[in-house]
């Protein structure tokens, strides 16, 4: 949750003289969205951030659609997807539309380049992996279960100390906390499933004053462009504002429970333009003796439901595993698998952990994820029964 934050050295007022030790001026850079009216931060660089010496287009990144448009429930197993590569260049497309794109990555190398997504905000869920997100705003330690929110345009580099598995969601619009969790003045309300104390911001500003050739890869116009900067891009000596990378850990989400079943919106964690992100966390079940804790079947006629299973347990599902992703298209009824509703009655709680993304426009399945598909998933609601014996005359 972006609040006003500041690190490093700054003058007493914005846009006044601020000199380097050698007498030259530090270079200001205002970074933010919606022109000059949205959230922003003001950074002070040793060198101008504009000194690009070379530019070349690396490759296009079109997301190819599955050509099979038969409407059905889908299930994908991420453990069957390729492993390795870069955390920014080797992401495998999963599902997408004009508002949101979801991809998967299990990198095995750290990037030598710096990366900037200029066409989308990113929410990166770290299913596994610990390390540091380095950026011009400072260093942010990260750990398993973190949602790392990167507003568009922020230059960064991942550094992992243990192997990572990353679910990446790229948002056309600004990612934020749900408006119903905030007062009209921006403070998180009492009764929300988290508070400001749960959000982590960069705490260590590391400044580099180095000349040379530093590659920056920028994603824009559905492609990657390499730009060469003549100095280290992390030459910021100070900044302040509301625009910076931040993290929230799924284990800090406080589930809202009730006497009878609570609908999925109580699990909402983030809000975007055209989608929401929810967190299903360990929690006690409903406490009415006649409650059915498993969710009832539902048909959301204006949203697609996608769930990433961050553990192998999920109260209403069978046949899924850690790393599974299910896609239930809009309007198709879905609900607990056979036997799950009955089994949930009288149960005291669940240890499930999952990330759900609901989009309000239909999603395309990416061709790249098809090798990991469980193609019979849509039949998994058929309960086994006794064999049918036709009558004899």
N, C-alpha and C positions, 0 to 999 in steps of 0.2 A: 504494500500500500504506500504509494509515494507521499511522503510528508516533506516539509522543508528540511533540507539537509545541506551540510557544508563540510568541506575538507580542504586543508591546505591554507595557503596565503592568499589574501585578497585585499584590495583597497577598501576604504571605509564606505565608498559609494560606487555604484555601477557606472561604467563608462566615463571614469575620470582617469587621470594619469596614474599609471602603475609601471614602474621602471624595474628592469633587470639590474643585477649588480654591475653590469658593464655600461649602464646608462641608457640602453635601448628600451623600447616599450615592450611589455608583454603583449601578445596578440590575443584579443578577445574572440571567443566563438560562442554565439548563442545557438543552442540546439533545442528544438522542441517541435511539437506538432501543431496543426491548425494555424499555420503562419505565426503571427505574433500574439495570438489570443489563447493558445492552449498551454498545457504544462510545458515548462522549459527549464533549462539550466544554462548558466553562463560560466564558461571555462576560460582559464588564462593559460596560454601556451608560451613556452620559451621561443618557439619558432612559428611562423605562420602556418596554419593547417592546410594551406592551399598550394604548397610547393610540390606539385606532381611533375615528375620528369618523364614518365612514359605511361601509355595506356594501351591495352590490347584486350580484345574480347576472347575469353577462354572457351566458352561453350554455351550452348542453349540448355535450358533446363525445363523443357516442356514436359508436363505430366501426361503420359499416354493413358487413355481411358480403356477400361475393359470393354470389348466390343459385344460381349454377351449382356444384353439389357433385360433379360428375364428377371422379373421382380421377385426377390426371395430374401430370406434372412441369410446372412453370411457369417463365417467364422474363419479367422486366420491365426496361425500359430507362428509367432515371431521367432521362435527357436529354429524354425526351418528357413529363415532368411539368411543371406550371406552375412558373415562377420568380418570386421576389419575396416581399415581405411581411416579417413579423416572425419572428425566430428562435425565438420561444416560442408565438406565436399562430397561425402559418400553416404548421403541420406537416401533411404529407400522410400519412395512415395507409397502411401497407403490409401487415403481417401481425401477427396477435395471437392470444393466448389468455389464460387467467386468470393466467398467470405472467409473461408478457413481451409487450410491444408494441413494434413497430418502425415508425418513421416517417421521412420524408425532408423536408428543408427546404433551400432555396437562397435565403436572405433577401437583401433589398437595402436594408433600413433597420435602424438600431439602435433598440432599445426605449426609449421614454420612461419606461415603467413598470419596476418590479422584479417578479421572478417567483419563485414558490415552488411546487414540485411536492410536494404533501402526500400523494399516494397512491402514489408510486413513487420508487425510486432511479433515476437516469438515468446511462447511459453514452453519451456523445456522441462519435462518431468524426468527426473533421474531415478529410474527404477533401480539402477545400481551405479556405483561409482562415487568416489570422493576426490576432492582436489580444490582447485581455485578457478574462478572466472576472473580473468584479468581484463581490465578495461581502462579507458581514459579517466574514469571516475574513481579508480582505485581497485583494490583486490577484494573479492568476495568469496570467502570459503564456502564450499558446497558439499553436500552429503547425500546419501541415499534417501529417497522420499521427498527431495526438494522439488518444488516448482520454482524455476528460475525465470523471471520475467524480464525480457530484454526489449524495451521500446525500440521502434525502428530507427535505424541510422546510428546506433551505438556501436562503435568499434570495439571488438573484444577478441579474446583468445582463451580457449579452454586448456587447462593443465590438470590432468588427472593423475592421482597417486594410486588408484586402484581401477581395474577395468570397469568401463561404463556401459550402460545400456540406456539409451535416450529416446523418449517419445517426444517428438517436436510438433508443436502446433503453431502454425503461422497465420496471423490474423490480419485481415485487411484493415480493421479498425483498432482503436486504442483499447488495450486490455486493462480492466479495472475491477475493483470490488463491486458487487451488486449495489445498486443505488438504495435498495431497501435496508442495507446494512449500515448506511451512513446518514447522519443528520444533515440538515440543509447547510451546515457549516463544514461538513467533511469528516467529522469525527465518527469512528465506528460506534454504533449504538450498543447499549446494554442488551444482552440477549442474542447478539450475533454469535456465530460459531467460532469467532476469533477476536482478538483485539490488536491494537497497534503494537503491543509488545512482541507479538508473534512474527512480525515482519523484519527481515534482516536487510541491512544496507551495507555498501562498501564502507569499511572502517579504516583501511590503510591506503593512503595515497602514495604510490611509488612513482617518482619522477625520473625519467631517462633523458639525458641531454647527449644524444649520440647522432653523428652524421653518418651517412652511408646510403644504401639502397634497401628500403623496407617495403616488401610487397603487401598490398592491401587488396583483398578480393571482395568485391561488392556484388551483391545480388540485386538486380533491377531488370525490369522488362523481361522477366522469365529467363534470365541468363546470368552468367557470371563474367565480370570484367575485372582484370587485374590492373591495378594502379600502382606505380612505383613512387614512393614518397622519399624525399632526400634527407629525412631525419626520422628518428624513432617517434612513432605517433603518440606514445605515452609520455609526452613532454609537458603535461599539465602540472602547474604548481599550485593550483587552487580552483575551486568551483563552488557554486551554490545554486540551489533551485529545487525543482520538483521532478526532474526528468533524469532518471538514472536506472541502472539494473538493480533488481531486488529479488529476494527469495522468501518463500514461505514453505515450511515443511508439512507434508500431509499428516504427520503424526501430531501436529499442533492444532489440527482441526477438531473442534469440540462438537460431536454429533448431537443433534436435537432429537430427542425421543419422546414418545407419548404413550398414553394408555392403550391406544390402538394405532394401527399402521399410519406412519407419516409419509406423505408423497415425496417423490424425488427432489422437488425444489428445496426441501430443507437441507439438502446436501450441497447446494450450490456454493461454489468457492470463488469463481471469477465470472465476469460478464464481458462479452465482446459484441461487436456489431454482427448480428445474425447468428450468434451461438452463445452457449453457456458451458462452463466447465464445473463439474461436481466431483466431490470426494466421498467415497463410501469407506468408512473407517470402522474399526472394532467398536462395538457399542452393545449395551443391553437391549434386549428385545422389548416389545410392547408388554405392559404389565397387567393388562386385563386378563383374567383367567380364560376368557373365551376369544381372545385376540388371535388373529391369523397373521403372524409376523411377515410371512413371505408376501411379496407384492401381488396384487390382483392383476389379471390380464388387462392390458390397456392398448388402445390404438391412438397414438398421437398423430393426428391427421395433418399436422403442419410442422413436424420435426423428424429428422433422422436421429436415431440413438446409437452412439458408439461407446463401447466400454472396453477399456484396457484393464485386464485382470492383473493387478500387482501382487497378488498372492494366488495360491491354487484353490482357495476357499471362496465360494460365493453362495449365499443362502438359497438363491432361486435357480441355480444352474447346475447341470451335470455335464460331464464331457469336456469341460474347459480345464485349462492348466495355467500355471504362472506364465505370463507373457501372451496369453490368448487375447484376441481382439474380436469382438462381435459387432456386427452392423445390422441394425433393425431399421429398415427403411420406413419412411412416414406412411401412416395409414394401415400398415399391416399389424394385426393384433399379435402381441407377444406377452409372455408372462412366465410364471414358474414352470419348470419342467415337471413331468409327471412324478407325483409323490412328494414333491418339495413343499407344497403348501401344507399337506398333512403332517409331514415331518417337522415343520417349524412350530406347530402348536405345542405350547408348553415349554419350548426351548428358552433358555435364559439369556442367550446372547450370541454374537457372531464375532469372529476374528477376521472377517473379510477385509480386503484392501483393494480398492479399484478406483480408476479415474474414468469419469464419464464425460463425453462431449456430445451435447445435443445441438444440432444445426437446424436452423429454421428454413433452409432451402435444401433440396435434395442433394445428396453427395454422390460423386462419381467414385467408383472403385478403380484404383490405379492398376494398370497391367502388371506393374513390377511386383505386386504382392500376390498375384495369382498362384505361383508355385507353392505358397504356404497355406492355401485354402483347404479347409475341411468341407468338401463339396456336398456332403450329406447332412450338413448341420440343419438345414431347413426342415428335415424330417425328424428331428430329435424330440419333438413334442408328441410323437405317436407312442402311446403307452403300449407296452407288450401285453398281450391278452391270450386267452385260451385259443387253441387252434379251432378253426371253423370246420365243423363236420356237416356237410349237406345232408338233408333228410333222405332216407332211403324209402322206396315205395314198397 
